[in-house]
Amino acid sequence: MSKLRFDVVQDAFKKKAVPAETPNMETSKYFGELVFNRDKMRKYLSADTFNALIDCIDNGHTLNRAIADEVAGGMKTWAMEHGVTHITHWFQPLTEGTAEKHDSLMEYDNKGGMIEEFTGKSLIQQEPDASSFPSGGIRATFEARGYTAWDPTSPVFIQDDTLCIPTVFISYTGEALDYKTPLKKSLKAVNDAALPICQMFDAKVKKVYSYLGWEQEYFLVDEDLYAARPDLMLTGRTLMGHASSKNQQLDDHYFGAIPSRVMEFMKDVEIEGYRHGIPLKTRHNEVAPNQFELAPISGETNLSNDQNQMMMNLMNNIARKHGFVLLLHEKPFEGINGSGKHNNWSLGTDTGTLLLAPGKDAMSNLQFITFFVNVLMAVQKHNALLKASIATATNAHRLGANEAPPAIISSFLGHTMTNVLRKLMDVPSDTPITIAGKTGKSVGLVEIPEIFIDNTDRNRTSPFAFTGNRFEFRAVGSSANCAGAMTTLNAAVAEQLTDFKAKVDKEIAGGKAMNIAFMDVLKPMIREIIDTVCFDGNGYSDDWQKEAARRGLDTETCVPKMFKEFTKPASVEMFTHIGVYTEDELVARNEVKWETYTKKVQIEARVMGRMAINHIIPAALAYKTRLLTILTQLKTIYPDDFLTMASTEIELLKKVTSLIDEVRTRCADMVEARKAANKIESEYEKALAYYDIAESLFAIRRPIDKLEEVVDNDLWPLPKYRELLFIN
């Protein structure tokens, strides 16, 4: 083992768990202590100001500047009690991450001194430099002005000494330059479309909410080993590395005992999450070695998405304190599971009704079937667009491999719901709808109580699976901003519900009873979704690839081509009609997506080339020199029997030489392909060229991984998979 690799591996094995700083109180006592939530609002704001702010949050009414000043004053008092010295508008640009510019609370007091000041003006609006963030051509580099504006529906929070204010981010000319703005528009659209339908069942309903429960998968690697892998540092994944003899094939890591170092990390993550008002519920080992998951209780989509962004930042910082580096890349290690961020999505009303849960009587079941079928119809109409919403250069490595859903959007319903839909196609429209609930099942042991079986199974190969009271959008990548997928899903559902309501109104105007009108509109939709998007089988099978194409589902696997879906006429019509994106915003976002794709692959290609030339080939040449030295000695000692005595060394020499030549040749070809691609003006065409370059990286990797198996262990310069994945 090389001296560097030996040292970093030994250091990693010597590391001990760092005890978590556990508060000496019940979790509920400190939950949300760093969030300016409603309890803090009541304490630090006057009754009139509190009521005005709640009216703004719950009903969308505008705050006047005087009220904003009072809110800012209350926030400042609370924040300074926690040692806050700075504020920042915390926003989500088109980089997939978050952004923040910190401003001190200090201002001149006009008396020769300084004073802490925070006004409504600073709370409501700020002006970051918009030219340095991706805009897709909306802003030229010399046009710098952009605006952040406070989102009162997502409470402000404290990180270290800074008061973070969740905001939207728009250009000087009004276009959205972030993820939050279109997400909020899509939430309004789905409320506007769903509310009139809900009120036909219950006039008391005043609002419909979209809910999101994310499941965050991630890897941890030792920071010393991470520092010895340039590919991990610069791209987030290993561009080379032979599979470990043992990886996940025994299924012994999944739900296994959590390693002590990881457990202390998880405790600190949970504590900080609770302090920031994030209702974390689940933690466990995932399938791949060194892979883990955490998940909160489901919440309102806008707030839940903000909390996921907060959580990723917190996890990244806390990992370093425990000697780890957090990996959120969708496929950091070849040959084992990648990481997703399953988005559990549902709809509910302000009266407490879950619209995607079966009811207790015929009318509530009709409401459930209405929303259930319309969601599936939206997925059927826009299956290619939904796939485009989760497509990235990094997620492309995960889809279709090792437990990830395939790159075809279909929906698993389970036997119960599939049978219900099939039955509804054939019965009279006034037939009351009944849906079986959970059933009891004995395990055959008197001391074990009866188990209640759900009316749906789980299908790990389904990208959009129904799980009893929600849909699980499993194709979202672990590093993604959930808002991208949620905006598209909400928009598609809003469009479909609007279309459905118009058809129902026409049927009722013709004299039909409400329940009959609903079913007469739903029946042809049910037949269409059963024949297209509903699939309960194995999504990995070759037969499904062919069957999906026959059904008219999108089977595209080229990421740059997937992005084209956003600017197709049906997508533009849908987004613009319901007010989520303008056509210019869609065009601009595609430019950003293509440019980002190109740059990520470009970085990977550069890192691959330099590691191959500077790390791998020198190590292989050193081994080759060692073989040549041995061969020279053998020829001296055994001149007559040299070929017999040196047969093993000769074969190794030939193999190493051949692999070195292959690495060098393929790297040279890749560099030439990059040079040609870089001359392309069109971002789309350039991304297509880099898609081919991305594929060529696997061809370079293959001989490198073979060399790792041949070259002496003490010469190999990089930590190997067996060291990266089994350090805890």
PEWO-V659836 format. One record per run of one state. SS is the DSSP state (A for helix, B for strand, O for the rest). FROM is the first residue (numbers start at 1). TO is the last residue. If there is no record, write none. Layout:
ss-><SS | SS>
from-><FROM | FROM>
to-><TO | TO>
//
This chain:
ss-><O | A | O | A | O | B | O | A | O | A | O | A | O | B | O | B | O | B | O | B | O | B | O | B | O | A | B | O | B | A | O | B | O | B | O | B | O | B | O | B | O | A | O | B | A | O | A | O | A | O | B | O | B | O | B | A | O | B | O | B | O | B | O | A | O | A | O | A | O | B | O | A | O | B | O | B | O | B | O | B | O | B | O | A | O | A | O | B | O | A | O | A | O | A | O | A | O | A | O | A | O | A | O | A | O>
from-><1 | 3 | 15 | 27 | 31 | 35 | 36 | 38 | 45 | 47 | 60 | 65 | 82 | 86 | 92 | 93 | 94 | 99 | 100 | 102 | 105 | 106 | 109 | 114 | 117 | 120 | 125 | 127 | 129 | 130 | 133 | 145 | 151 | 157 | 160 | 162 | 172 | 176 | 177 | 178 | 179 | 180 | 202 | 208 | 223 | 228 | 230 | 236 | 260 | 276 | 280 | 286 | 291 | 297 | 299 | 301 | 322 | 324 | 328 | 340 | 350 | 354 | 355 | 362 | 382 | 383 | 391 | 395 | 398 | 411 | 413 | 415 | 427 | 439 | 442 | 451 | 454 | 464 | 467 | 471 | 474 | 477 | 478 | 482 | 510 | 514 | 532 | 534 | 535 | 542 | 552 | 559 | 568 | 569 | 578 | 583 | 638 | 642 | 646 | 647 | 679 | 683 | 711 | 721 | 725>
to-><2 | 14 | 26 | 30 | 34 | 35 | 37 | 44 | 46 | 59 | 64 | 81 | 85 | 91 | 92 | 93 | 98 | 99 | 101 | 104 | 105 | 108 | 113 | 116 | 119 | 124 | 126 | 128 | 129 | 132 | 144 | 150 | 156 | 159 | 161 | 171 | 175 | 176 | 177 | 178 | 179 | 201 | 207 | 222 | 227 | 229 | 235 | 259 | 275 | 279 | 285 | 290 | 296 | 298 | 300 | 321 | 323 | 327 | 339 | 349 | 353 | 354 | 361 | 381 | 382 | 390 | 394 | 397 | 410 | 412 | 414 | 426 | 438 | 441 | 450 | 453 | 463 | 466 | 470 | 473 | 476 | 477 | 481 | 509 | 513 | 531 | 533 | 534 | 541 | 551 | 558 | 567 | 568 | 577 | 582 | 637 | 641 | 645 | 646 | 678 | 682 | 710 | 720 | 724 | 728>
//
